[in-house]
Amino acid sequence: MALDRKSTNSRQRIQANLPDWSSLVPVLPAAGRRTPALYRELRRLIEAGDIPPGSKLPPSRDLAQRLKTSRGSVVAAFEMLIAEGYAVARTGAGTFVADRVPSMKPAMLPEAEVVEPKMPLPGTLGVAMADARTLNIFRTLLSRHLARPGPEHFQYGDPRGGLALREAIAAYLRQARGVRCEARSIIVTTGTQQGLDLVIRSALSPGDRVMVEDPCYPSARAAFAGNGLHLSGLAVDAEGADIAGAVAGARAAYVTPSHQFPLGVTMSMRRRLALVDWARATGGWIVEDDYDSEFRFAGPPLAAMQGMDDSGRVIYLGTFSKVLFPGLRLGYAVIPDPLLETVMALRSRSDRSPPTLAEAALTDLIREGHFAAHLRRARRRAQAARDALVAGLLQAGNLSVDVPDQGLHLVAGLPEALGDLAAVEIARRAGLGARALSAMAVTRPPRQGLVIGFSGFAPDVLGAAARRFADAMPRGGLR
């Protein structure tokens, strides 16, 4: 009798230290109580520490009754745990969790760090926001292809991207930008940055020298430097980058001729032709980054430099991130024939092909006229946001602002005594996103100023942030 009481007390102590096995029932519906699902759930509980190392698992018959499943399914699940080292069987004693098992508890952040993602400050560069009308249309187009998916969504496609989208892009570029291209020469990318990386690895080698605008788009500069290339800066003035400062032996030049980033100037015709002549004479490559040319507020967009080149030395890059939204992750590159096969091979090795579902919806957006209508609305919104930002900044009285007639950002000049790094911090405290112009210098003495975006935010929001910054500005004369 005493032995029976001792055995009963032992079983009670063991059961008291085990999890509530009945809690597995809602996690495992009838179809999930089969061996594989039961095994995965037990393994998850072990890895999460809910069943501690060394714990005894309940008898297979008892667990089967609790989960309303067959004992054979439970036994098979135990055997899988034993085979993988998560559990051990002890003759006459039962099945136990192994003394040492992987711990997969989720990392817990301090409570103060567990926050919802924050919207960027008004004025932050690189923010785009398609309006509700465009988003609704895009959602409808996606649903159309999900409801009747074509075979292209169930296999790997052309590393250049789907033919239909490439044809739509080629037609758009020929009509809107004067680009010389056919669908065969277009590579659909995940954005300008991927296009630039593919071009660098196809056309250049580590140690080659590349000329970049000075100041320069930081992400482009990082792409060149990250691939082991040496950089030389081309001075930028009111006519854009000046190829007169070309370095002997340079293999390529990276430019943003339609709207120089960050200064916002447009490269003059004589500078464009001089750059094309340089490429033809030296066999160098020109990388034309046409990142926001759709946003011109006075007249039609300027023709791309690529269309002026009859020697095939210009590589043209564009993106839908600015005109739609960065989360779409679609851009394009127009690749000259000598580089096309190499670029296609690199694209295929890196990520096979672009996302076909997004491609299909974007193709319809362009072909059915929705994209052109969206651009007209987006230009009006961007112009209104620009005007609100300028009006707010000018309230400071000691900021100089050249009102841009295109693009999605502007440069503000600062008082003589105020450095742009300090001004960035003042802007941040006022709730205005801004970047220091000096940080974008390459080899020349850095210029002082603030680079402020005006896309993706309502005019009243931008204007209010700009006024707060203006009020916080220290008084002093302009540079």
ZAGUGU-252311 format. One line per 4 residues: their letters; for each residue x negated, y, z negated of C-alpha. Coordinates in nm, 4 decimals, always signed. Example, Ala and Ser with C-alpha at 12.3 -4.5 7.8 and 13.67 -1.06 7.14 Angstrom:
AS> -1.2300/-0.4500/-0.7800; -1.3670/-0.1060/-0.7140 $
//
This chain:
MALD> +0.0000/+0.0000/+0.0000; -0.2835/+0.2426/-0.0888; -0.4561/+0.1570/+0.2422; -0.1363/+0.2337/+0.4333 $
RKST> -0.1051/+0.5716/+0.2595; -0.4706/+0.6502/+0.3434; -0.4166/+0.5650/+0.7105; -0.1028/+0.7776/+0.7214 $
NSRQ> -0.2806/+1.0758/+0.5622; -0.5705/+1.0400/+0.8085; -0.3342/+1.0424/+1.1068; -0.1591/+1.3503/+0.9659 $
RIQA> -0.4900/+1.5363/+0.9246; -0.5902/+1.4511/+1.2798; -0.2551/+1.5626/+1.4189; -0.2739/+1.8872/+1.2183 $
NLPD> -0.6010/+1.9767/+1.3932; -0.4658/+1.9060/+1.7435; -0.2872/+2.1592/+1.9669; +0.0880/+2.1442/+2.0040 $
WSSL> +0.1009/+1.8896/+2.2849; +0.4621/+1.9670/+2.3544; +0.3404/+2.3055/+2.4842; +0.2146/+2.1196/+2.7903 $
VPVL> +0.5692/+2.0404/+2.8979; +0.6598/+2.3853/+3.0415; +0.3197/+2.4014/+3.2112; +0.3708/+2.0656/+3.3780 $
PAAG> +0.7036/+2.0295/+3.5570; +0.8124/+1.6851/+3.6686; +0.6056/+1.6855/+3.9887; +0.3044/+1.8132/+3.7946 $
RRTP> +0.3051/+1.5338/+3.5382; +0.1365/+1.3004/+3.7792; -0.2228/+1.2054/+3.7162; -0.4108/+1.4814/+3.9089 $
ALYR> -0.2070/+1.7663/+3.7602; -0.2252/+1.6226/+3.4090; -0.6007/+1.5723/+3.4418; -0.6522/+1.9335/+3.5588 $
ELRR> -0.4463/+2.0731/+3.2724; -0.6270/+1.8668/+3.0087; -0.9617/+1.9675/+3.1559; -0.8578/+2.3341/+3.1527 $
LIEA> -0.7581/+2.3116/+2.7850; -1.0915/+2.1499/+2.7016; -1.2963/+2.4064/+2.8939; -1.0998/+2.6945/+2.7399 $
GDIP> -1.1675/+2.5593/+2.3902; -0.7994/+2.4969/+2.3118; -0.8970/+2.1341/+2.2516; -1.2294/+2.1648/+2.0622 $
PGSK> -1.5298/+1.9370/+2.1222; -1.5064/+1.6156/+1.9192; -1.1265/+1.6378/+1.8880; -0.9263/+1.3199/+1.9211 $
LPPS> -0.6813/+1.3112/+2.2078; -0.3353/+1.1804/+2.1214; -0.2569/+0.8178/+2.1981; -0.1643/+0.7722/+2.5614 $
RDLA> +0.1776/+0.6302/+2.4692; +0.2563/+0.9267/+2.2438; +0.1496/+1.1857/+2.5047; +0.3466/+1.0079/+2.7769 $
QRLK> +0.6605/+1.0238/+2.5618; +0.6102/+1.3921/+2.4851; +0.5552/+1.4814/+2.8516; +0.8258/+1.2450/+2.9764 $
TSRG> +0.5887/+1.0759/+3.2151; +0.4510/+0.7250/+3.2570; +0.1831/+0.5954/+3.0273; -0.0130/+0.4885/+3.3358 $
SVVA> -0.0432/+0.8523/+3.4485; -0.1819/+0.9538/+3.1101; -0.4268/+0.6621/+3.0987; -0.5502/+0.7469/+3.4494 $
AFEM> -0.5958/+1.1129/+3.3525; -0.7964/+1.0074/+3.0434; -1.0117/+0.7830/+3.2587; -1.0886/+1.0715/+3.4951 $
LIAE> -1.1922/+1.2871/+3.1986; -1.4151/+1.0077/+3.0705; -1.5708/+0.9544/+3.4133; -1.6626/+1.3230/+3.4376 $
GYAV> -1.8023/+1.3426/+3.0843; -1.5253/+1.5531/+2.9316; -1.4105/+1.2713/+2.7037; -1.5440/+0.9505/+2.5504 $
ARTG> -1.3609/+0.6313/+2.4582; -1.4441/+0.4749/+2.1217; -1.3366/+0.1156/+2.0797; -1.0702/+0.0843/+1.8140 $
AGTF> -1.0651/+0.4583/+1.7476; -0.9195/+0.6183/+2.0599; -1.0244/+0.8812/+2.3127; -1.2131/+1.1910/+2.1994 $
VADR> -1.3261/+1.5143/+2.3633; -1.7012/+1.4975/+2.4245; -1.9215/+1.6753/+2.1730; -2.0618/+1.9005/+2.4467 $
VPSM> -1.8448/+2.0327/+2.7293; -1.8567/+2.3412/+2.9564; -1.7059/+2.6499/+2.7987; -1.4969/+2.8477/+3.0448 $
KPAM> -1.3373/+3.0977/+2.8111; -1.2616/+3.4219/+2.9975; -1.4961/+3.7044/+2.9102; -1.3137/+3.9563/+2.6951 $
LPEA> -1.3836/+4.3246/+2.7395; -1.3637/+4.5594/+2.4438; -1.0094/+4.6841/+2.4119; -1.1077/+5.0359/+2.5181 $
EVVE> -1.2441/+4.9054/+2.8485; -0.9342/+4.7090/+2.9489; -0.7669/+4.9830/+3.1516; -0.5680/+5.0127/+3.4682 $
PKMP> -0.7640/+5.1175/+3.7778; -0.7814/+5.4954/+3.7957; -0.7012/+5.7052/+4.0987; -1.0009/+5.9054/+4.2161 $
LPGT> -1.0183/+6.2747/+4.1413; -0.8643/+6.5027/+4.4032; -1.1439/+6.6026/+4.6383; -1.3224/+6.2672/+4.6237 $
LGVA> -1.4646/+6.1697/+4.9618; -1.3471/+5.8625/+5.1500; -0.9888/+5.8566/+5.0233; -0.7169/+5.8015/+5.2812 $
MADA> -0.3439/+5.7639/+5.2349; -0.1066/+5.6531/+5.5075; +0.2396/+5.7974/+5.4554; +0.5429/+5.5916/+5.3576 $
RTLN> +0.6682/+5.5799/+5.7155; +0.3455/+5.4287/+5.8464; +0.3244/+5.1820/+5.5595; +0.6809/+5.0662/+5.6151 $
IFRT> +0.6149/+5.0144/+5.9845; +0.2935/+4.8272/+5.9120; +0.4716/+4.6048/+5.6609; +0.7380/+4.5264/+5.9213 $
LLSR> +0.4718/+4.4374/+6.1780; +0.2927/+4.2102/+5.9311; +0.6218/+4.0378/+5.8470; +0.6904/+3.9871/+6.2156 $
HLAR> +0.3664/+3.7932/+6.2578; +0.4118/+3.6004/+5.9344; +0.7621/+3.4954/+6.0400; +0.6442/+3.3759/+6.3818 $
PGPE> +0.2706/+3.3186/+6.3476; +0.0805/+3.2524/+6.6654; -0.1877/+2.9851/+6.7053; -0.4657/+3.2428/+6.6676 $
HFQY> -0.3973/+3.2575/+6.2930; -0.4752/+2.8875/+6.2463; -0.8178/+2.8698/+6.4067; -1.1437/+3.0625/+6.4210 $
GDPR> -1.1419/+3.3175/+6.6992; -1.3754/+3.5269/+6.9077; -1.6441/+3.6892/+6.6875; -1.5731/+4.0122/+6.8734 $
GGLA> -1.2135/+4.0063/+6.7511; -0.8861/+3.9318/+6.9252; -0.8649/+4.0313/+7.2904; -0.5330/+4.2148/+7.2469 $
LREA> -0.6737/+4.4484/+6.9811; -0.9950/+4.5057/+7.1739; -0.7945/+4.5983/+7.4823; -0.5824/+4.8397/+7.2768 $
IAAY> -0.8927/+4.9992/+7.1229; -1.0651/+5.0300/+7.4613; -0.7621/+5.2010/+7.6135; -0.7388/+5.4387/+7.3181 $
LRQA> -1.1099/+5.5282/+7.3272; -1.1097/+5.5909/+7.7010; -0.8067/+5.8175/+7.6774; -0.8714/+5.9998/+7.3489 $
RGVR> -1.2508/+6.0066/+7.3224; -1.3824/+5.9712/+7.6777; -1.5773/+5.6577/+7.5838; -1.7032/+5.4341/+7.8645 $
CEAR> -1.5941/+5.0890/+7.7568; -1.4028/+4.7733/+7.8347; -1.2612/+4.5204/+7.5911; -1.5551/+4.2859/+7.6472 $
SIIV> -1.8015/+4.5352/+7.4961; -1.6039/+4.6015/+7.1778; -1.6781/+4.4285/+6.8487; -1.4057/+4.4556/+6.5839 $
TTGT> -1.5767/+4.5012/+6.2475; -1.4770/+4.5354/+5.8841; -1.5671/+4.9035/+5.9083; -1.8447/+5.1348/+6.0210 $
QQGL> -2.0852/+4.9994/+5.7626; -2.0703/+4.6456/+5.8993; -2.0990/+4.7774/+6.2534; -2.4098/+4.9718/+6.1586 $
DLVI> -2.5652/+4.6710/+5.9869; -2.5034/+4.4496/+6.2914; -2.6611/+4.7106/+6.5177; -2.9651/+4.7525/+6.2942 $
RSAL> -3.0332/+4.3795/+6.2828; -2.9768/+4.3418/+6.6576; -3.1691/+4.6389/+6.7960; -3.4399/+4.7054/+6.5365 $
SPGD> -3.7049/+4.5292/+6.3317; -3.8384/+4.5960/+5.9810; -4.1056/+4.8640/+6.0023; -3.9452/+5.0461/+6.2960 $
RVMV> -3.8931/+5.4193/+6.2601; -3.5452/+5.5695/+6.2818; -3.4550/+5.9370/+6.3031; -3.1523/+6.0439/+6.1002 $
EDPC> -2.9828/+6.3767/+6.0502; -3.1141/+6.5707/+5.7521; -2.8989/+6.5918/+5.5408; -2.7494/+6.2529/+5.6195 $
YPSA> -2.4552/+6.0268/+5.5367; -2.5887/+5.8393/+5.2291; -2.4452/+5.4968/+5.3182; -2.6062/+5.5080/+5.6625 $
RAAF> -2.9384/+5.6077/+5.5120; -2.9084/+5.3187/+5.2672; -2.8335/+5.0728/+5.5499; -3.1472/+5.1718/+5.7392 $
AGNG> -3.3703/+5.1737/+5.4320; -3.2251/+4.8445/+5.3093; -3.3303/+4.6762/+5.6335; -3.6923/+4.7835/+5.5939 $
LHLS> -3.6856/+5.0761/+5.8384; -3.8812/+5.3993/+5.8003; -3.6788/+5.7214/+5.8139; -3.7604/+6.0616/+5.9594 $
GLAV> -3.5230/+6.3538/+5.9242; -3.3922/+6.5661/+6.2134; -3.3192/+6.9243/+6.1134; -2.9522/+7.0211/+6.1379 $
DAEG> -2.8436/+7.3761/+6.2167; -2.5353/+7.5374/+6.3692; -2.5885/+7.3319/+6.6875; -2.6232/+7.0009/+6.5079 $
ADIA> -2.9249/+6.7710/+6.4906; -3.2295/+6.8967/+6.6818; -3.4110/+6.6275/+6.8796; -3.6967/+6.8744/+6.9308 $
GAVA> -3.8231/+6.7378/+6.6006; -3.8403/+6.3823/+6.7370; -4.1125/+6.1625/+6.5925; -4.3374/+5.9741/+6.8330 $
GARA> -4.2641/+5.6035/+6.8366; -3.9133/+5.6314/+6.6873; -3.6937/+5.3435/+6.8035; -3.3521/+5.4925/+6.7276 $
AYVT> -3.1611/+5.8044/+6.6237; -2.8500/+5.8056/+6.4055; -2.6162/+6.1031/+6.4566; -2.2620/+6.2225/+6.3848 $
PSHQ> -2.2274/+6.4680/+6.6762; -1.8523/+6.5378/+6.6693; -1.8515/+6.6368/+6.3013; -2.1893/+6.6191/+6.1292 $
FPLG> -2.1820/+6.4595/+5.7901; -2.2089/+6.6382/+5.5556; -2.2514/+6.9908/+5.7017; -1.9513/+6.9651/+5.9352 $
VTMS> -2.1085/+7.1279/+6.2441; -2.0548/+7.0037/+6.5996; -2.3552/+6.9146/+6.8138; -2.3843/+7.1495/+7.1086 $
MRRR> -2.3818/+7.0228/+7.4659; -2.7466/+7.1062/+7.5224; -2.8462/+6.9141/+7.2091; -2.6374/+6.6153/+7.3180 $
LALV> -2.7927/+6.6051/+7.6619; -3.1413/+6.6441/+7.5126; -3.0778/+6.3465/+7.2848; -2.9509/+6.1333/+7.5732 $
DWAR> -3.2607/+6.2336/+7.7748; -3.4813/+6.1275/+7.4828; -3.3180/+5.7829/+7.4704; -3.3490/+5.7366/+7.8462 $
ATGG> -3.7160/+5.8409/+7.8490; -3.8281/+5.6385/+7.5467; -3.5980/+5.3379/+7.5622; -3.4706/+5.4300/+7.2164 $
WIVE> -3.1189/+5.3717/+7.0894; -2.8679/+5.6362/+6.9819; -2.6171/+5.5320/+6.7148; -2.3155/+5.7632/+6.7392 $
DDYD> -2.1009/+5.7470/+6.4269; -1.7637/+5.8987/+6.5203; -1.6113/+5.8563/+6.1773; -1.3337/+6.1199/+6.1677 $
SEFR> -1.3062/+6.2767/+6.5117; -0.9284/+6.2186/+6.5224; -0.8822/+6.5019/+6.2737; -0.9324/+6.8127/+6.4846 $
FAGP> -0.7033/+7.1016/+6.3974; -0.7817/+7.3369/+6.6885; -0.7348/+7.1685/+7.0235; -0.7840/+6.8058/+7.1273 $
PLAA> -1.0628/+6.5866/+6.9853; -1.4050/+6.6482/+7.1378; -1.5380/+6.3983/+7.3909; -1.7775/+6.1399/+7.2502 $
MQGM> -2.1451/+6.1644/+7.3392; -2.1327/+5.8008/+7.4516; -1.9276/+5.9063/+7.7536; -2.2115/+6.1350/+7.8700 $
DDSG> -2.4654/+5.8522/+7.8745; -2.5150/+5.6716/+8.2053; -2.8147/+5.4719/+8.0862; -2.6388/+5.2529/+7.8287 $
RVIY> -2.8473/+5.3709/+7.5333; -2.5639/+5.4910/+7.3048; -2.3989/+5.2583/+7.0521; -2.0625/+5.3955/+6.9455 $
LGTF> -1.9129/+5.3294/+6.5993; -1.5603/+5.4060/+6.4802; -1.3236/+5.3075/+6.2020; -0.9574/+5.2873/+6.1064 $
SKVL> -1.0431/+5.3493/+5.7399; -1.0115/+5.7273/+5.7696; -0.7059/+5.7358/+5.9951; -0.5085/+5.4623/+5.8131 $
FPGL> -0.6586/+5.3326/+5.4874; -0.9906/+5.1736/+5.3795; -0.8180/+4.8605/+5.2480; -0.7348/+4.7625/+5.6054 $
RLGY> -1.1077/+4.6875/+5.6567; -1.1058/+4.7251/+6.0348; -1.3418/+4.9266/+6.2507; -1.5096/+4.8830/+6.5853 $
AVIP> -1.8388/+4.9152/+6.7693; -1.8913/+4.9665/+7.1432; -2.2048/+4.7686/+7.2197; -2.4242/+4.8093/+7.5310 $
DPLL> -2.4713/+4.4918/+7.7342; -2.8354/+4.4255/+7.6314; -2.7305/+4.3937/+7.2665; -2.3901/+4.2293/+7.3032 $
ETVM> -2.4883/+3.8618/+7.2784; -2.7140/+3.9233/+6.9782; -2.4491/+4.1233/+6.7948; -2.1866/+3.8557/+6.8640 $
ALRS> -2.4167/+3.5842/+6.7299; -2.4870/+3.7820/+6.4124; -2.1179/+3.8500/+6.3606; -2.0362/+3.4835/+6.4052 $
RSDR> -2.2994/+3.3783/+6.1493; -2.2009/+3.6363/+5.8904; -1.8210/+3.6033/+5.8783; -1.7050/+3.4183/+6.1887 $
SPPT> -1.4380/+3.6639/+6.3092; -1.2127/+3.9472/+6.1912; -0.8831/+3.8832/+6.0037; -0.6303/+3.7917/+6.2711 $
LAEA> -0.3169/+3.8887/+6.0785; -0.4294/+4.2474/+6.0205; -0.5528/+4.2591/+6.3800; -0.2131/+4.1544/+6.5143 $
ALTD> -0.0238/+4.4163/+6.3146; -0.2702/+4.6895/+6.4118; -0.2444/+4.5925/+6.7778; +0.1319/+4.6369/+6.7665 $
LIRE> +0.0922/+4.9648/+6.5767; -0.1197/+5.1020/+6.8616; +0.0665/+4.9514/+7.1570; +0.4136/+5.0501/+7.0366 $
GHFA> +0.3189/+5.4154/+6.9849; +0.3332/+5.4126/+6.6045; -0.0392/+5.4873/+6.5710; -0.0220/+5.8020/+6.7859 $
AHLR> +0.2803/+5.9255/+6.5893; +0.0999/+5.8504/+6.2628; -0.2032/+6.0525/+6.3762; +0.0128/+6.3567/+6.4483 $
RARR> +0.1633/+6.3422/+6.1002; -0.1740/+6.2724/+5.9377; -0.3336/+6.5757/+6.1060; -0.0602/+6.8025/+5.9738 $
RAQA> -0.1006/+6.6651/+5.6219; -0.4793/+6.6971/+5.6336; -0.4605/+7.0570/+5.7573; -0.2171/+7.1505/+5.4808 $
ARDA> -0.4440/+6.9856/+5.2222; -0.7480/+7.1678/+5.3633; -0.5717/+7.5039/+5.3383; -0.4661/+7.4394/+4.9788 $
LVAG> -0.8186/+7.3379/+4.8807; -0.9752/+7.6426/+5.0459; -0.7264/+7.8788/+4.8837; -0.7980/+7.7340/+4.5412 $
LLQA> -1.1758/+7.7454/+4.5805; -1.1783/+8.1059/+4.7016; -1.0160/+8.2150/+4.3771; -1.3573/+8.1746/+4.2166 $
GNLS> -1.4885/+8.4778/+4.4045; -1.8439/+8.3428/+4.4114; -1.7987/+8.0331/+4.6285; -1.8524/+8.0514/+5.0040 $
VDVP> -1.6337/+7.8224/+5.2121; -1.6512/+7.7800/+5.5876; -1.3033/+7.6601/+5.6813; -1.3583/+7.3532/+5.9002 $
DQGL> -1.1518/+7.3164/+6.2165; -1.1862/+6.9396/+6.2053; -1.2711/+6.6497/+5.9763; -1.1675/+6.5579/+5.6248 $
HLVA> -1.4181/+6.7423/+5.4082; -1.5788/+7.0821/+5.3634; -1.8956/+7.2281/+5.2135; -1.8796/+7.4999/+4.9499 $
GLPE> -2.1768/+7.7298/+4.8866; -2.2665/+7.8080/+4.5255; -2.3838/+8.1092/+4.3244; -2.7595/+8.1646/+4.3292 $
ALGD> -2.8146/+8.0584/+3.9706; -2.6051/+7.7408/+3.9809; -2.7489/+7.4096/+4.1046; -2.5140/+7.1674/+4.2753 $
LAAV> -2.5732/+6.8856/+4.0270; -2.4493/+7.1139/+3.7488; -2.1599/+7.2265/+3.9683; -2.0562/+6.8639/+4.0265 $
EIAR> -2.0230/+6.8182/+3.6508; -1.8183/+7.1385/+3.6155; -1.5908/+7.0152/+3.8941; -1.5521/+6.6742/+3.7322 $
RAGL> -1.4471/+6.8273/+3.4015; -1.1946/+7.0385/+3.5906; -1.0530/+6.7309/+3.7612; -1.2004/+6.7965/+4.1074 $
GARA> -1.4054/+6.5350/+4.2887; -1.7204/+6.6708/+4.4548; -2.0632/+6.5476/+4.5606; -2.3950/+6.7301/+4.5539 $
LSAM> -2.5211/+6.8308/+4.8980; -2.8792/+6.8183/+4.7707; -2.8504/+6.4418/+4.7105; -2.8014/+6.3860/+5.0850 $
AVTR> -3.1385/+6.5281/+5.1895; -3.3822/+6.2917/+5.3611; -3.7273/+6.4481/+5.4105; -3.6618/+6.8229/+5.4102 $
PPRQ> -3.6105/+7.0510/+5.1090; -3.2592/+6.9855/+4.9795; -2.9842/+7.2388/+5.0363; -2.7524/+7.3334/+4.7516 $
GLVI> -2.3760/+7.3018/+4.7854; -2.0715/+7.0890/+4.7130; -1.9188/+6.8395/+4.9551; -1.5461/+6.8117/+4.8841 $
GFSG> -1.2887/+6.5954/+5.0610; -0.9282/+6.6883/+5.1335; -0.7738/+6.3654/+5.2592; -0.5485/+6.1335/+5.0629 $
FAPD> -0.4132/+6.3963/+4.8211; -0.1075/+6.6204/+4.8278; -0.1808/+6.9896/+4.8907; -0.0416/+7.1002/+4.5541 $
VLGA> -0.2598/+6.8482/+4.3717; -0.5727/+6.9582/+4.5564; -0.4906/+7.3249/+4.5135; -0.4380/+7.2879/+4.1395 $
AARR> -0.7680/+7.1011/+4.0951; -0.9525/+7.3623/+4.3008; -0.8059/+7.6466/+4.0937; -0.9106/+7.4768/+3.7685 $
FADA> -1.2622/+7.4452/+3.9061; -1.2605/+7.8092/+4.0188; -1.1555/+7.9196/+3.6718; -1.4367/+7.7141/+3.5153 $
MPRG> -1.7079/+7.8497/+3.7448; -1.9715/+8.0740/+3.5853; -1.9825/+8.4204/+3.7367; -2.2743/+8.5145/+3.9574 $
GLR> -2.3710/+8.6184/+4.3083; -2.3738/+8.3848/+4.6094; -2.6950/+8.2373/+4.7416 $
//
